[in-house]
Every structure is written in structure tokens, then in C-alpha cells.
């Protein structure tokens, strides 16, 4: 079932992101250490961010899958860097303290509000007091949640931001679900607005 696929990917992505940045033993996912705004407030923040920094982004388009989003200038796109990841965005001058943004495609899968309600108990049980909500972004149903994880070895935190968009359709009419996961080290927590702007710029164009 797609909802179980989503929760598995979400939890796997949290652990994988932490291992990418940090060595040592991981503690379980923690409650978000700083409150994230709700959808209305987030849209206001995104609008302000666009007015101040929109010129630092360009539109990334995928002509086969028929989606687009705003990509930061100076970020590179890696295609299929690891199994299950369609695209990875990271700063061209990537260092271990930089964020990464992964985009996964669940081909042939449709994620619905009913699926989201089924996933919610698992998300809440596994991610603590994560911020979780659903909305519509550029006409596409969207499901977003934030959590964090911590390394006992370094004591540093990663903020994990997730967004699901579904349904979208490719040029062949095949339905698919888009799943973003962004891992943001605590030292660059200000980049949460950059990631929110990218999420809120996403469009299915098919």
C-alpha cells in the first residue's frame, strides 16, 4: 500500500540523511526544536522570501514527468545519486554543513488524503511532536511534515523537511507521486525558508 511505502521512505530518509552528515550512534527522531509556522503563516514567509530572494532562483523543469520548481542558483542537480532518489540538489560548493534536497518519484502511485490519515499515527508515533499538515500548492494536493534527528557523536541536529505532491502525470499519462526530503544541519537552519520556497513553488504541469 502506498501509505506504508511513504512512511517507510520517510523514516529511511531521516536515518540516511543523518548518516550522510554525521558518524556515530543516532538517537531516535526528536520533536522539532523550534516551531514551524502553519500553512497560512508559511505562505506569508514564502511570499516575503520570494520578494527578497526570488532573483536568486530559476525554474527547473522536467519535460517528461511534467513538473517544475524553483531551484537556487549555485545549486547542482545530481541525477539518481543513490538508489530510489530521482534528483538531489546540493550547493555546488558542498560541504558537510550544507543541506541536501532529495526528490523521489513513486511511479504509478497515487497518495490521497485518506492515505495521509492512515499514515498520521505512524508519523506521530515515530517522529514525536513533528509539524504535520496537508494543503494544496499550485493546484496539487500536498502533505508536509518536519522533524529532526540528532547524532550522539557530534550532538548536532538535522532538521528534516518532507513534502508529498500527488497526483501528477507524465507525458504518457502515468500517475505518480513526488516525495521531497530535505536535510538541513542546525548550523544553516536559516535555509528552512529556502526549502519552504522550493516546496511552495512546485507545480505539476501535466
N, C-alpha and C positions, 0 to 999 in steps of 0.2 A: 504494500500500500504506500502511496506517495507520501503521506504524512509521516510514516515511520522512516522513510528514506530521508526526509527533510531533517527530522530530529537526529538521526544518525550522523548525517553530514554536518549539522550544526555543532554537535559535541565533538566530532572528529576534528573539525576545523579549528576549534578552540585549542585542543591539545596540540595539533600540528603547528599552529601559529606560535604557540609558546615554545615549542621545541625548536622552531626556526630561529627564534631570537635568543633563547636562554638555555643554558645547560643546567643540570641539577634536577632535583625531585620537584615535581609540580604538586601544589596543593589543588584541591578541587576548585571549580569555578566559584567566584565570590560575588556578593552583591555589588552593584556598581557603586564606586566610592564617591561619585559626585552625580547629582540628579541630572537626568536628561530632560529637556523640555517635552511637553506633549506635542501632538501633531500641529496644533494651531500656532503655538509659540515657535516650534521648529520651522514652520513655513516663514514666519516673520524673520527668523535668524537667517534662513537661506536667502530670502529676498535682500536683506542688508548685505549679506556676503556677496551676492551677485553684483550689487551696485558698486561695491568696493573692489572686488577681485575678478569680476566676470571676464575682463580683458586678459586674464592670465590662464584662460581655458579655451579649448577649441572643441568642436563636435566630433566625436569618434562615431563612425557609422559602420555597421556590419550589413552589407548588401544581401547576403544570403539569409541570415537569420532575421533581418529586418528589425534591428533595434538601433538606438543611438543613445549616447550620454555625453556629458561634458567632461573632457579629460584635461587634467592640469598640464600646462606647458612645462616641459622639462621632465615629464614622466615618460618612461618607456613601457612598451607593451610586450610581454613575453607570451607567446602562444604555446599553450599546453606545457607549462614548465614542470608540472608534476601530474601524476595520474588523477583524472577527474576534474582538473581545472582547465577551463577553456582559454581564459586570458588572465594574466597577472599584471597589474600596474604597480610600478615602483619608481622612486626617484632615480633619475639617470646616474646621480652620484650616490647610489645606495650604500648605506652603512647599516650596522646592526641596530641603530637607533631610529631608523626610518620606518614608516608604516608601509604595509603592503595591502593591496586590494585584489582579492581573487573573485573571478566570475565563473560560476559553474552553470552548465546547461543540462537540464533534466529533459531529454528528448522524449516526446510522446507522453509527457506527464502534465496533468492539469492540477494545480493546487487551488483549493476553494476555501471559502470562509468556514465551511463545515470541517475541512481538514485542519484548518487553523485552530478551531475549537478543540479538536481531538488532540492536537499537539500541545496546547497550552499547559495541561497538567504536567507533562514531561518537562517542558521548558522551565516551569516554575519550580519543579522538584529538583532539577539538575543545575539550574542557573541562579538559584537564590532569588533575591529581590530585583531581578532584571526588569528594565523598562520594556514592555511588550505592548504593541498596539497594531491595529490594522487601519488602512486608509485607502484612498485612491490617488494615484500620482499620474498625471497626464493621461487620464482615462483608463489606467490599468490598475486593477486591484493589487494592493501592496501590503506586505506584512513585515513589520520591522521590530527588532529587539536588540538590546545592548546587554553585555555582561562583561566580566573581566576575569582574568586568571593571574596567578602570581607564582613566581619562582622562589622556592626556599633558598636556592643557591645564591641568588642576587638580591632577593627581596623586592625586585622591580615588578611592576604591573603592566599588563597589556589590556587595553580596552578593546573588546571585540564587538564590532557593529555588523549586524546582519540585515539583509533586505531580500525579500522574495517578491518577484513580479510574475503574475500568471493570470490568464493565459496569454502567450504570444504565439505567432505563427510564422514559419519561414516561407521562402518563396514557393515551396512545394505544398504549402497548406498544412504542414505538420505542426501540431500544437506542441509547445514546450514551456517549461518553467525556468526562469532566471533566478539564480541564487548568488547574491553578493556576500562575501565575508571580508571585512577589513580588520586588520590587526594594527593597533596604534599604541606604541610604547608610551608610558606615562610622561616621559620627558618631552614628547611632542603632542601632548593632549590637546593643544590648540588646533591640531589638524582634524579634530572631530567635525568642525564646521566644513572643512574641505570635503570630507567624506559625505556628510549630510547633503551638501550641494550636489555632489555627483549622484547620490541616490535620487534626489528630488528632480534631477534633470533627465532621468531615464525615461525613454519612450519606446514602446513597441510601434513600429511604423508600418507593419503589415496589416 
